[in-house]
Amino acid sequence: MSYRGKVLVAGLVLGAALVGVEPAAAQGSDAVPSFNGAVLTIAYAKNVAYLGGDFTAAIVNGKPVARARLAAVDARTGTLLPWAPVADGRVKSLVVSGSSVYLAGDFATVGGRKRDSLARVDLASGAVSSTFKHAVSGRPLAVAAAHGRLYVGGGFTAVDGQARGRLAAFSLSSGELDARWRPTVDDQVETIAAGGGRVYVGGKFRKVNNLPGYDRLAALDPAGAALVVGFRPKPPVITYALAVTGDAVFSAHGGQGGRVSRYTPDGVHKWSATFDGDAQAVTVLGDIVYAGGHFDRACSTARTGSQGSCVDGADHRVKLAALSAADGHLLDWTADANGVEGVLALAGQAKLGKIAMGGAFTTVEGRPQKRFAQFS
C-alpha cells in the first residue's frame, strides 16, 4: 500500500532514501493539436503518435481540420500529419505492428470499406488492408500485437461464425483468425498487454478457461492460450489498463475510488497507489509510472470512503499522477487536467522521452488543451 512519501511493502517501511535518487518526471506540455471529441487510444511508432477516438476534427491554431476518429501527430514538432483514414464510428483501441495500424471499435466502415469492428490500416498511407476483414459478434475493446499475432479482447462471442469467449487472435502475416489461440473468460475484457513471453488480460471476468480464482487479471501462453497458473494476483476491482515491463506488471483499476498496482511476473503484489476516482490508464517511462483517470486526489493511505473519497488525507492530483515504479510513492509532478471522465489513455515513447495522454478533458496545466496532450 502506498503512503505519501513512503511505501509499506511486506511489513517494512521504506523511505525514499532507500530507493535512490528521486525519479525525474516529465516537464511541461508540448504544443500539439486539440480534438473536438474524446481521444480514447494512443500508440507511438517511432516519431509519430497515432490517435483514435470519438472525434471528427482536430483543432489547429483554433481552426477545425477534418479527422474522422483517426489522426496522427508528429511527436517531435506537434504537427498534425496528413494521415487521415476515415472511420464511421468510435475507435476504442489501436496498436502499431510493422507497417500497419490495427484498429478495434464500434465502426462499420473504414476508408469507405466495410469493416466490422476490426481493421488494418497502412502506417504511411492510411489505406485499408483488403486481406484483413472479419465479422465480429459483439464488441472488441482492446488490441495488442506480439508473437506474430494480433490479440483482441472485449465482449464478443464469435468471430467469422466461430465461437470465441471474449478473446481471439489473428495472424499478423496472413490476417487469418488463429484456430489455436482460443482462451475463454466469463465476462468482459477491458485491456490486453504482451510482455515477458505472455499475454496479460484484464477486465471484469472471474473465470479463465473455465477455471475460477483468476479474477480480473490473468496471464496466458501466447501460442496455445494455456493459463499461466502461477500468476494469480486476484485484484479486488475491475482492471481497466495494463503496462508490462521485463520484471513487472502495472495495472489500473476502478472500484471505490481507484488504484494503480504493481505485481511481479509470479503474481506477487508489490505496491498499490490509491485515488479518489477510477484509474483508467497506465504507462511506464523509465523508472516512472504514469496513471490517468477521473480522480482528483491521490490518497495518503489505501482507505477510501463509501463514495471513493480519501479518508486519511490526500495530495492534489487532478486526472493525472506520476509514481515511482520501484515502490509506488507519489512524485511531486503535477499536470492537472479537468472534466468528469478525465484521462482515458496514456502512452510513452522512451527514445523521445515523451508521454501522451488522451481523454475527455479540455484544459491541462490550467490552459486550454482539448482531449490530447503530450509532455516532454
C-alpha positions, -999 to +999 in steps of 0.1 A: +000+000+000+013+034-009+016+063+015+026+099+009+064+099+006+069+062+017+056+028+009+047-002+030+059-034+015+059-068+032+057-051+066+087-028+061+085+010+057+109+021+030+118+058+028+127+074-004+164+075+005+165+037+003+154+036-033+180+061-046+175+094-064+140+107-069+129+098-105+126+128-128+091+131-142+081+147-175+081+185-176+056+208-193+031+200-220+041+204-257+022+224-283+000+198-300-034+198-317-066+196-297-096+175-308-134+180-308-142+146-293-126+122-268-092+106-276-095+070-264-063+053-276-028+064-284+001+044-299+036+056-308+055+044-338+090+060-339+084+097-342+046+096-347+017+094-322-014+076-337-047+085-321-082+070-321-114+080-305-148+098-310-135+130-326-144+143-361-119+171-362-085+182-349-082+218-339-051+235-351-045+272-344-081+275-335-094+260-368-110+226-373-093+201-396-113+171-405-102+139-389-128+111-386-118+093-354-083+086-365-053+110-366-015+112-365+007+138-348+045+143-352+057+137-317+088+159-322+071+190-336+035+186-325+024+190-361-009+173-373+001+149-401-018+143-433-026+106-423-064+106-422-082+074-428-120+078-420-138+055-395-176+059-393-177+050-356-157+051-324-121+037-324-116+023-290-082+007-293-053+007-317-018-008-319+011-005-344+029-035-357+053-034-386+039-012-414+003-014-401-021+001-376-047-023-362-080-008-350-108-021-328-140-002-320-177+004-329-172+013-366-188-004-396-166+012-423-130+024-425-118+043-456-152+036-472-147-001-469-169-023-448-151-034-417-169-050-388-152-035-357-117-046-367-095-032-394-059-029-406-046+004-420-013+012-436+010+031-413+021+055-440-007+060-465-038+052-443-050+027-469-073+000-456-060-036-460-080-058-483-068-090-466-079-083-430-116-085-429-137-103-403-172-105-388-174-100-351-204-109-329-201-084-301-176-055-293-138-057-294-124-033-269-086-039-267-058-050-291-022-059-286+004-072-312+032-097-303+045-132-311+033-129-347-003-123-336-029-096-331-046-103-298-081-090-293-103-088-263-137-074-255-173-085-252-177-107-283-188-143-286-178-152-321-155-142-350-163-153-386-190-175-372-166-194-349-172-193-312-148-172-291-151-164-255-143-127-255-107-133-267-093-141-301-061-139-321-052-133-357-020-139-378-001-107-383+012-120-416-019-135-432-046-118-413-064-151-407-082-160-374-059-181-353-075-215-348-053-225-319-054-195-296-089-198-281-090-189-244-123-181-227-133-157-199-167-153-184-171-115-186-158-085-205-121-080-213-111-043-210-073-045-217-046-067-232-008-063-230+020-086-241+054-090-224+078-115-209+066-143-232+030-139-220-003-122-229-019-105-200-056-098-200-076-076-176-113-068-171-144-079-153-141-117-155-137-142-127-131-174-147-104-181-173-106-212-194-135-222-171-112-221-140-123-199-111-099-179-090-083-158-117-104-127-111-100-096-133-063-102-142-046-132-158-017-144-179-019-167-210+005-185-231+009-165-264+007-196-287-016-222-271-036-199-248-029-221-217-035-203-184-003-193-165-014-208-132+014-192-112+002-157-120-029-152-098-030-117-083-068-115-080-073-077-078-105-069-059-118-045-085-121-042-123-089-039-143-091-011-169-055-009-182-021-027-182+015-019-188+041-046-188+079-044-184+106-070-181+100-076-144+067-060-136+030-059-144+014-025-137-024-024-136-050+004-134-083-003-115-117+012-107-138+004-076-145+025-045-120+051-056-093+037-079-058+023-077-027+015-096-008-016-086+025-034-094+028-072-095+057-094-102+055-120-130+048-145-103+017-125-093+032-111-060+017-078-051+045-052-046+025-020-041-007-001-048-014+037-050-049+047-042-070+076-057-105+091-051-117+080-086-111+053-111-076+048-126-083+042-163-049+043-179-013+035-170+020+036-188+057+034-178+086+056-189+119+046-174+115+044-136+082+063-135+047+050-137+021+075-150-016+070-140-046+087-156-083+086-147-111+107-133-096+111-099-089+145-083-067+133-053-040+107-045-049+092-012-024+091+017-035+056+026-054+028+010-086+036+029-114+052+009-150+062+019-183+049+006-181+072-025-144+066-030-132+097-011-098+096+006-102+090+043-068+097+057-057+127+038-046+132+002-025+151-023-040+172-051-036+152-084-063+160-109-067+133-136-030+125-138-003+114-114+033+101-115+046+074-092+079+057-086+080+024-104+102+010-076+079+015-047+048+034-058+054+066-039+037+097-053+060+121-071+058+158-070+050+163-107+015+177-115-001+184-148-037+189-138-064+182-164-102+186-160-135+171-168-156+143-154-142+114-173-107+129-174-078+108-188-087+077-207-055+068-225-017+070-219+013+061-240+050+066-236+078+069-262+111+061-245+135+073-272+119+107-274+112+109-236+075+117-243+043+109-225+010+113-243-025+114-228-060+113-243-094+116-228-123+140-224-105+169-207-104+204-221-077+220-200-042+209-190-019+228-166-046+255-164-045+262-201-070+252-229-059+219-244-087+197-256-086+159-253-050+153-263-017+164-246+019+154-248+046+160-222+084+161-226 
